[in-house]
């Protein structure tokens, strides 16, 4: 089944996405990742928000980080050792082909049934990276993973440990601006209850405005970049971004 799924992903899916992109072609919204312009973004998630690019399937956070890289071309500097946690396909395709960096993609579920990660993706549990030495990576990328991990403090400590002194990590999480402190419940196990409480069957928490303090408590220096400081209101609307989002940049 896994082989069939991989074959379809490599053959039929690109054709379908190309045709879908053509169907939704327009000039109302734009995707910086595939450089396409479309009549609208498509609904995704349990809240059915209009966020997915019809052609490359990028979502809001994918496009936000893509634009960050465009505006900070020196972030991925030549020779950088990069660890990408739970790699998004759109970024794996971009970064794994970049000969100027040393790129490693890893995920805890790389060996799971019907996994479709590329073969060079390593097994990686970010709460216990015992096979990775201290001070190994220049850059760590980790987007929307920590909300699923019960012991997020241990994950923060491990990422900081394997980051080189002066190294940078982008550790993105969804933050609810209406919460002063993080709301979490590690006792919830039923997917329906997690969806009701946190909006996702895998989430055990919703981070609040104390997220920066939680990172600092585990030794990270933080520099959060507001999207509104990076892009104009017109760009935010055209790219279908969440104007309250930030780039959660940390350093060791």
Secondary structure, DSSP 8 states (H G I E B T S, - for coil): -HHHHHHHHHTHHHHHHHHHHHHTEEEEEEETTTTEEES--EEETTTTEEEE-TTT---HHHHHHHHHHHH-TTSS-TT-EEEEET--HHHHHHHTT-TTSEEEEEETTTTSTT--S-TT-EE--TT--TTS-TT-EEEEEEES-GGG-S-HHHHHHHHHHHEEEEEEEEEE--B-TT-SS-EE-TT---HHHHHHHHSSTT-SEEB-TTHHHHHHHTT-EEEEEEHHHHS-HHHHHHTT--TT-EEEEEE-
